[in-house]
Amino acid sequence: MIHFTDQDSFAIFQKPDEKKIYMCIGSWEEISDSDNFSKDTFVVNAFNDKTYKLNGSLSLLEQKIKISSSKKADSISTEKEQYIKGIKETINSCKNEKIKKCIISRVILEEHQMKNYYSFFENIINSYKNGFKYILNHPKFGIWTGVSPETLISGDKSDGFYSQALAGSKSLKSNKKWTIKEKEEHKYVADFIRKVIIKNGDLLKESNNNEKIAGQIIHLNKDFYFSIKGKLYPFIKQLHPTPAIAGIPVKKSLSFIKEIETHSRELYCGYIGIMTNKNCELFVNLRCAKITKNIFQLYVGGGITEKSNAEEEYLETKIKSQTLLSVIKKM
């Protein structure tokens, strides 16, 4: 058995629709534009900040794992009143045309009594076939885990790449139709991705709007297939963050997020996955949580426009939190 603590640098993950589990042990290093990714490299990006690579070889996981931590949680959580207040301020800014859309997030705390955090990761794998599942430790950010439904970019230079515009959320059990607000929110994301692709390469194919099921949630989706003329990493830096996790205009929304949110997003809404110079499988780090001693810190958010209803937006975050909360309750 391998025993990891919060002093170790590691990543364990499972790709969507695969049964194999991969592991990488090494040291984290900040990525620079001149880096050469000659082999598959595990990377993680902090939201609107630096990207880190894990220096170490990927291997199939064939041993039992134990993960534990002695670190206590930061007293960070976002109560309903505080979140509703932030949403209303965002709605007013949209009505005053300062921004068109902004994603506002919150943190939910949930207690746990786990002795081995890896058991939670195993329950994620058993609960969700789709999505990128992972658990990692970074000395700056701590132990994180999650299952992301959203591909930022995947593919390779020779055969082309894929990305998706994912926005809007409703419960799988809901019969309600997509609202004008949700359709507009999705269009902002699709327009942004299309623009970045055309600026840096060729758009080969674009799907009609469709729905994607992620756990117990349905999202509006559009698929993009394209080629890139330049280097891969500079393109990724232009593509991320998209309006799906920031807003429109992106730069103004990022500044607004700093004003409204009282917590640091850290790895939430960054990207995570594998890349080389020519190919990648990167996912937006959604439906994720930071694990500390006895506490899960779950990160959730929603897209706010002038047509948003504060109470409904709050309820949407509760629905999204069930992706991990439903797994926690099984422990």
Backbone hydrogen bonds, N-H to C=O, Kabsch-Sander energy under -0.5 kcal/mol:
donor,donor_aa,acceptor,acceptor_aa,energy
2,I,64,K,-2.6
3,H,1,M,-0.5
4,F,2,I,-0.7
4,F,66,K,-3.3
8,D,5,T,-1.8
10,F,8,D,-0.6
10,F,137,N,-1.0
11,A,24,C,-2.1
12,I,135,I,-2.6
13,F,22,Y,-2.2
14,Q,133,K,-2.6
17,D,129,K,-1.9
18,E,15,K,-1.6
22,Y,13,F,-2.9
23,M,59,S,-2.8
24,C,11,A,-2.4
25,I,57,S,-0.5
26,G,9,S,-1.9
27,S,55,N,-1.1
29,E,53,K,-2.3
31,I,51,T,-3.2
35,D,32,S,-1.7
37,F,35,D,-0.6
38,S,36,N,-1.1
41,T,275,M,-1.7
42,F,54,L,-0.5
43,V,273,G,-2.9
44,V,52,Y,-2.4
45,N,271,Y,-3.1
46,A,50,K,-2.7
47,F,266,E,-2.4
49,D,46,A,-2.2
52,Y,44,V,-3.1
53,K,29,E,-3.0
54,L,42,F,-2.6
55,N,27,S,-2.9
55,N,53,K,-0.8
56,G,54,L,-1.0
59,S,23,M,-2.0
61,L,21,I,-3.3
62,E,60,L,-0.6
66,K,2,I,-2.5
68,S,4,F,-2.0
76,I,74,D,-2.6
77,S,75,S,-0.6
78,T,107,V,-2.8
79,E,77,S,-0.6
83,Y,79,E,-2.3
84,I,80,K,-3.0
85,K,81,E,-2.1
86,G,82,Q,-2.0
87,I,83,Y,-2.2
88,K,84,I,-2.4
89,E,85,K,-2.0
90,T,86,G,-1.9
91,I,87,I,-2.7
92,N,88,K,-2.2
93,S,89,E,-1.8
94,C,90,T,-2.0
95,K,91,I,-2.4
96,N,92,N,-2.0
97,E,94,C,-1.2
98,K,93,S,-2.5
99,I,93,S,-1.0
100,K,248,I,-3.2
101,K,248,I,-1.7
102,C,304,I,-2.1
103,I,246,A,-2.6
104,I,102,C,-0.6
104,I,302,G,-2.1
106,R,300,V,-3.1
108,I,298,L,-2.7
110,E,296,F,-2.1
112,H,294,N,-1.9
117,Y,67,I,-3.2
119,S,116,N,-1.3
120,F,117,Y,-1.1
121,F,117,Y,-1.3
122,E,118,Y,-2.3
123,N,119,S,-1.6
124,I,120,F,-1.9
125,I,121,F,-2.2
126,N,122,E,-2.0
127,S,123,N,-1.3
128,Y,124,I,-2.3
132,F,148,S,-1.9
133,K,14,Q,-2.2
133,K,131,G,-0.7
134,Y,146,G,-1.9
135,I,12,I,-2.3
136,L,144,W,-2.5
137,N,10,F,-2.2
138,H,142,G,-1.7
142,G,138,H,-3.4
143,I,291,I,-0.6
144,W,136,L,-2.2
145,T,289,A,-2.4
146,G,134,Y,-1.7
147,V,287,R,-1.7
148,S,132,F,-2.2
151,T,149,P,-0.5
152,L,150,E,-0.5
152,L,282,L,-2.1
153,I,282,L,-1.5
154,S,162,Y,-1.9
155,G,280,C,-1.9
156,D,160,G,-1.9
157,K,278,K,-1.9
160,G,156,D,-2.1
161,F,226,F,-3.5
162,Y,154,S,-2.9
163,S,224,F,-2.1
164,Q,151,T,-0.9
165,A,222,K,-2.8
166,L,164,Q,-0.8
167,A,165,A,-0.5
167,A,220,L,-2.0
170,K,218,I,-1.5
172,L,216,Q,-2.7
174,S,171,S,-1.6
183,K,179,T,-2.2
184,E,180,I,-2.6
185,E,181,K,-2.4
186,H,182,E,-2.0
187,K,183,K,-2.0
188,Y,184,E,-2.0
189,V,185,E,-1.2
190,A,186,H,-2.3
191,D,187,K,-2.8
192,F,188,Y,-1.7
193,I,189,V,-2.3
194,R,190,A,-2.4
195,K,191,D,-2.0
196,V,192,F,-2.2
197,I,193,I,-2.3
198,I,194,R,-2.5
199,K,195,K,-1.9
200,N,196,V,-1.3
200,N,197,I,-0.6
201,G,197,I,-1.6
202,D,227,S,-1.3
204,L,202,D,-0.8
204,L,225,Y,-2.1
205,K,225,Y,-2.1
207,S,223,D,-2.5
210,N,221,N,-3.0
212,K,219,H,-2.6
214,A,217,I,-3.4
217,I,214,A,-1.5
218,I,170,K,-3.0
219,H,212,K,-2.6
220,L,167,A,-2.1
221,N,210,N,-3.0
222,K,165,A,-1.0
224,F,163,S,-2.9
225,Y,205,K,-2.8
226,F,161,F,-2.2
227,S,202,D,-2.3
229,K,200,N,-2.6
230,G,200,N,-0.7
232,L,277,N,-0.6
235,F,231,K,-1.0
236,I,232,L,-2.2
237,K,233,Y,-1.9
238,Q,234,P,-1.0
238,Q,235,F,-0.7
239,L,235,F,-2.1
240,H,236,I,-2.0
245,I,242,T,-1.7
246,A,242,T,-1.2
248,I,101,K,-2.2
253,S,249,P,-2.3
254,L,250,V,-2.4
255,S,251,K,-1.7
256,F,252,K,-2.1
257,I,253,S,-2.6
258,K,254,L,-1.4
259,E,255,S,-1.2
260,I,256,F,-2.2
261,E,257,I,-2.6
268,Y,265,R,-2.6
269,C,285,N,-2.4
270,G,267,L,-1.9
272,I,283,F,-2.3
273,G,43,V,-2.0
274,I,281,E,-1.9
275,M,41,T,-1.8
276,T,279,N,-3.0
277,N,37,F,-2.2
280,C,155,G,-2.1
281,E,274,I,-3.0
282,L,153,I,-2.8
283,F,272,I,-2.9
284,V,150,E,-2.2
285,N,270,G,-3.4
286,L,284,V,-2.0
288,C,299,Y,-0.6
289,A,145,T,-2.7
290,K,297,Q,-2.1
291,I,143,I,-2.8
292,T,290,K,-0.5
292,T,295,I,-2.7
293,K,71,K,-3.6
295,I,292,T,-1.5
296,F,110,E,-3.2
297,Q,290,K,-2.6
298,L,108,I,-3.1
298,L,296,F,-0.6
299,Y,288,C,-2.0
300,V,106,R,-2.2
300,V,298,L,-0.5
302,G,104,I,-1.6
304,I,102,C,-2.8
308,S,305,T,-1.8
313,E,309,N,-2.4
314,Y,310,A,-2.0
315,L,311,E,-2.1
316,E,312,E,-1.9
317,T,313,E,-1.5
318,K,314,Y,-1.4
319,I,315,L,-1.9
320,K,316,E,-2.3
321,S,317,T,-2.0
322,Q,318,K,-0.7
322,Q,319,I,-0.9
323,T,320,K,-1.5
324,L,321,S,-0.8
325,L,321,S,-2.6
326,S,322,Q,-2.1
328,I,324,L,-2.5
329,K,325,L,-2.2
330,K,327,V,-1.1
331,M,327,V,-0.5
331,M,328,I,-1.5
